[in-house]
Every structure is written in structure tokens, then in C-alpha cells.
Amino acid sequence: MPDIVVAFFALGLIAGLVKSDLKVPGQVYDILTILLMLSIGIKGGLALHSNSGSVVFTHLLAVMALGFLIPPILLPVLRRLVKLSRVDAISIAAHYGSVSAGTFAVAWALAESFRLPLAPETTLYLVILELPAIILMLAFYHWRSGESGAPKGMGAIWHEALTSRGVILLMGGVGIGWLYGPEGLASIEGLVLNGFTALLALFLLEMGLTTARICRPIPWHLWRLIAFAAIMPLVLIWPGLWLGWYLELPVGSVLVLGALTASASYIAAPAAIRAAIPDADIGKAMLAALGITFPMNVLLYIPITASLLAG
């Protein structure tokens, strides 16, 4: 049987594919997103509260390096094999170099379900992997556009990236959990901490509905991009797993890191690319990241990897 949160994603996907009238209101989805990001951040902060002395910052720098290394490797693949335009190749490389908070939450939930140990700084992997690829690809886009000096608007891009809702909620949650600890958070643990699985299940229900909308009908003329989105997680999961093993991280953190490198952003990257590269086709990026890669990770790749790591 699949993990319960994965079953909720499958339910949403099936409901969307059969054109059910089931839907999650936009305001409810926003609340779910806020609570889920806070919950992830606070969980990481609580771990740091009890184990702050065990955080290895060189490990965090090594993880961050993946965010800078993956996009340049993907660019020639997207240009030569997937046959995308330069602008769309840059856009999708940014999406796949960045990471998915939803995939992170699923991997975290599976790690807890299998009782796999997690390093106290694991939540920080999500934060430090979300931004480098986006910033790097936007800088590359402006450089290749022939602009001299500093890339146009990069200061504004940095500001938007660092003050985005996801980053603020995650880092704020980490800070609150770190400072207050279990006793200080006792009054809200019922919703924000103990309710994590329920929040994730409802979030994935909406993600299933959204995936069905994006993929109905399937644009088969983009078969190269569809194949890329289906196969690439199997390739990209290995840099995360290998780095986790090399750094001798706990097994749960290895799973989460592999899941992150296998994922693609469908929240932070689309917002940044849409604002900075108006010529990019965000629809193609969403089809690949949310329509194909996200369900493949949630339904197949991450659960299988978790089972293998759990022995």
C-alpha cells in the first residue's frame, strides 16, 4: 500500500482526470501552503534547537553547490535533445535546478513513516537549493542577451527571491522553532506540528487536481519535453543521493536530498521567470515540472527510493 499522503495525491489526480467537480478553493489552498511551509520550517527549527552544535555548515555549502551545478549541465540537453529555444531551455533549466517544496514534504513524511533518521539541518536543504539555480539562469539569460555590466534587474530579482513567501515562511519557521523549542511551541503544536500529515494530504489532493488540469489533454507534440520530464528525475536523484552518502548524512536526510535534486520547482521558479523573462513559455515549464515530474516523483520514484533505503 502507498503511504497515505501519496494516496491523497492519487485521489486528486483521478478526480481531475474523470472531470469531477471536486476542487479546493483558492483561499483554502493558500492557507494550506502557509501552514505547510511553517510546519516544515518549525520542524527543522526544533531539531536545531536540540542539536544546534551538530550542524556542519560545510555540508550546507556542498548542498548549495548542487543548485549551481545542475542547471548548466541541463542546458545543452534541453537545447540539443529536447530541441527547445534558448529562452525556454534557460527557463526549464532554472525550474529543474531549483526544487519543489511539495516533493520535499512528501520525502520528509516518508522518512518519518519509515523511521529514517534526519539531520537537524535537513529543512535548510530546501531553502538553500531553491534560489541558486533561479539566480544563475536569470544572470545567464541577461548575459547572453548582450547586456553590459550587472545583469538588468538582478538586485530586484535577488530581493524578490529572498523575500518570497516560501523563503520567509521556511526561514521564519526555522527561527521560531530554534528559538522557542518544544515548550514554547506547545500551544500550537496540535495544528502546526501534529497536523503536518493532514496538511500535506490536503495539499497533495489539490496538487493532484492541478496536475490533471495541466495534462488534459496531453500535448503529445511536446513528446521530447514529456520524455525529459519523466526520465530526468531518475537521473537527477543520483547527485543528491551520492552527495548525501559522501557526506555520511543520516539515511532520512539522504532520501530528502535525493528527492530535492530529482524535483523541479513549480512555485518559486515560475514566478521569478515570468517576471524576468517574459518571452519564456511558462506553460511548458509547468507541464514538465508539475504535470509530469511531480507525479512521477510522488507516486513512483520517491516511495521506491524510501523503501530501498529503509532496507
Buried (B, 14 or more C-beta within 10 A) or exposed (E): EBBBBBBBBBBBBBBBBEEEEBBBEEEEBEEBBBBBBBBBBBBBBBBBBEEEEEBEEEBBEBBBBBBBBBBBBBBEBBBEEBEBBBBBBBBBBBBBBBBBBBBBBBBBBBBBBBEBEBBBBBBBBBBBBBBBBBBBBBBBBBEEEEEEEEBBBBEEBBEBBEEBBBBEBBBBBBBBBBEBBEEEBEEBBEBBBEBBBBBBBBBBBBBBBBBBBBBEEEBEEBEEBBEBBBEBBEBBBEBBBBBBEEBEBBBBBBBBBBBBBBBBBBBBBBBBBEEBBEEBBBEBBBBBBBBBBBBBBBBBBBBEBBEEBBE
